[in-house]
Amino acid sequence: MNKVCIYIVLILFCNLNTVSCKDNSTVLPKPHESELSALPETNQLPAAFYSFTSGSSAYFNAYQKLSDKDSLYTHFKIYHQQSATRNDNLWRVLEGNLVKYTGSAMIPIQQILTTGENEFVWRSARPNVGDFTGGYHGDERIDIAPASKVTFYADGKAITYTTNISLTPCNSFYYHQFSTMHQSGTGAADMSKPGYNAIPGNPIDCYHEKKTTFENNGFTTYNKITWATTVPIDKCYFGILCVNKEISSEGINENGVQAIFNSDGTNKLTSTKQKIVMKNEAFGIAVSCDAKIVSLPFTPTLTTFIWDNQNYHKYYSTIKATSANPDDVWETVASIAFSYTKEK
């Protein structure tokens, strides 16, 4: 790619807005020309970086090199979510962005993953339960059971993160979390809304092990659920990813069925297979979403689709079940990978 093409691609990136999982839109700041010109030799760029910001809304940043030619990285924010309203204290992948490395900083260009749940969630079939359990939806904690904890690793070594950590190069990065998931209340679909009735004592439904490894310019999430009691199950989204609609205008599933997305609120590319690839030729980005069952104590009914709506093209891979029993173990893996087709 010559210099003129690179400049055109960057201008296209920088002038597009992005949409979050909420109705309000997010506009990422444009990089300053002086920042873009002060770049190191691309063949010397580290394969990955991480950083950490402390405080009441603490978070890690994980970066992976996407383009040798254009100093582009994928960025994922891992956020410490905690509130009494949602009965939660956990870490989760909050969002993803395409960023440009200037030699000292990462400049946001385009949001690629919006801020809904992007790793794992399930819902019980108890009467009058409208909310899901886990992650964004709450009722998940790392401060209840003695074995609950979270650890972040760079190059296989645990990170101590009591204070801010500046941009640090590495070859690999992941986090490993052990939590409890608690019985969701009844009434409203969200415990922040009127009419929601929490369950006294917040009884534990299951124990959740989650390991998210940042790789392939995306991440892979391993989930292991060990059930503590008998729970009627509505559905489990063992693959769930909020892909920004600006970078995913069309898609194709494993059966070869294609779809052009139009934000009409319907489900598209529905299949019993799990892999769906989305792309936007104007951006030169392809997004591969996939999921698989590692172990279940029953033969599941699986459905995968893209929910094509105003906010995102949301990937769902679904286990439909009737119940979970004490000591049952559910193990699944889901992944998302971004590739930069402009270099091909």
CORFEN-V511551 format. One record per backbone hydrogen bond with DSSP energy under -0.5 kcal/mol. NH is the residue of the N-H (numbers start at 1). CO is the residue of the C=O. Records with the same first field share a line. If there is no record, write none. Layout:
NH = CO, CO
//
This chain:
6 = 2
7 = 3
8 = 4
9 = 5
10 = 6
11 = 7
12 = 8
13 = 9
14 = 10
15 = 11
16 = 13
18 = 26
20 = 24
26 = 18
28 = 26
35 = 32
36 = 32
37 = 33
38 = 34
39 = 37
44 = 41
45 = 42
48 = 170
49 = 63
50 = 168
51 = 61
52 = 165
53 = 59
58 = 55
59 = 53
60 = 78
61 = 51
62 = 76
63 = 49
64 = 74
65 = 47
66 = 72
67 = 72
71 = 67
72 = 67
73 = 99
74 = 64
75 = 97
76 = 62
77 = 95
78 = 60, 76
79 = 77, 92
80 = 58
81 = 79, 90
82 = 80
83 = 88
88 = 83
89 = 140
90 = 81
92 = 79
94 = 77, 92
95 = 77
96 = 113
97 = 75
98 = 110
99 = 73, 97
100 = 107
101 = 71
102 = 105
107 = 100, 105
108 = 106
109 = 98
110 = 98
112 = 96
113 = 96
114 = 242
121 = 237
122 = 133
123 = 235
125 = 232
129 = 126
130 = 128, 188
133 = 122
134 = 138
137 = 134
138 = 135
139 = 86
140 = 87
141 = 180
142 = 89
148 = 145
149 = 178
151 = 176
153 = 174
154 = 157
155 = 172
157 = 154
159 = 152
161 = 159
165 = 52
168 = 50
170 = 48
173 = 214
174 = 153
175 = 212
176 = 151
177 = 210
178 = 149
179 = 208
180 = 141
181 = 206
182 = 139
183 = 203
186 = 197
187 = 128
188 = 186
193 = 190
196 = 193
197 = 186
198 = 196
200 = 198
202 = 199
205 = 181
206 = 181
207 = 226
208 = 179
209 = 207, 224
210 = 177, 208
211 = 222
212 = 175
213 = 211, 220
214 = 173
215 = 213, 218
218 = 215
219 = 336
220 = 213
221 = 334
222 = 211, 220
223 = 221, 332
224 = 209
225 = 330
226 = 207, 224
227 = 225, 328
228 = 205
229 = 205
231 = 324
233 = 322
234 = 123
235 = 123
236 = 319
237 = 121
238 = 236, 317
239 = 317
241 = 315
243 = 241, 313
244 = 112
247 = 244
248 = 245
249 = 279
250 = 279
251 = 259
252 = 277
253 = 257
254 = 275
256 = 253
259 = 251
261 = 249, 259
265 = 308
266 = 308
268 = 306
271 = 304
276 = 289
277 = 252
278 = 287
279 = 250
280 = 285
283 = 280
284 = 280
285 = 280
286 = 339
287 = 278
288 = 337
289 = 276, 287
290 = 335
292 = 333
294 = 331
295 = 331
300 = 298
301 = 320
302 = 300
303 = 318
304 = 271
305 = 316
306 = 268
307 = 314
308 = 266, 306
309 = 307, 312
313 = 243
314 = 307, 312
315 = 241, 313
316 = 305
317 = 239
318 = 303
319 = 236
320 = 301, 318
321 = 319
324 = 231
327 = 227
328 = 325
330 = 225
331 = 295
332 = 223
333 = 292
334 = 221
335 = 290
336 = 219
337 = 288
338 = 216, 217
339 = 286
341 = 284, 339
342 = 284
343 = 340
344 = 341
//
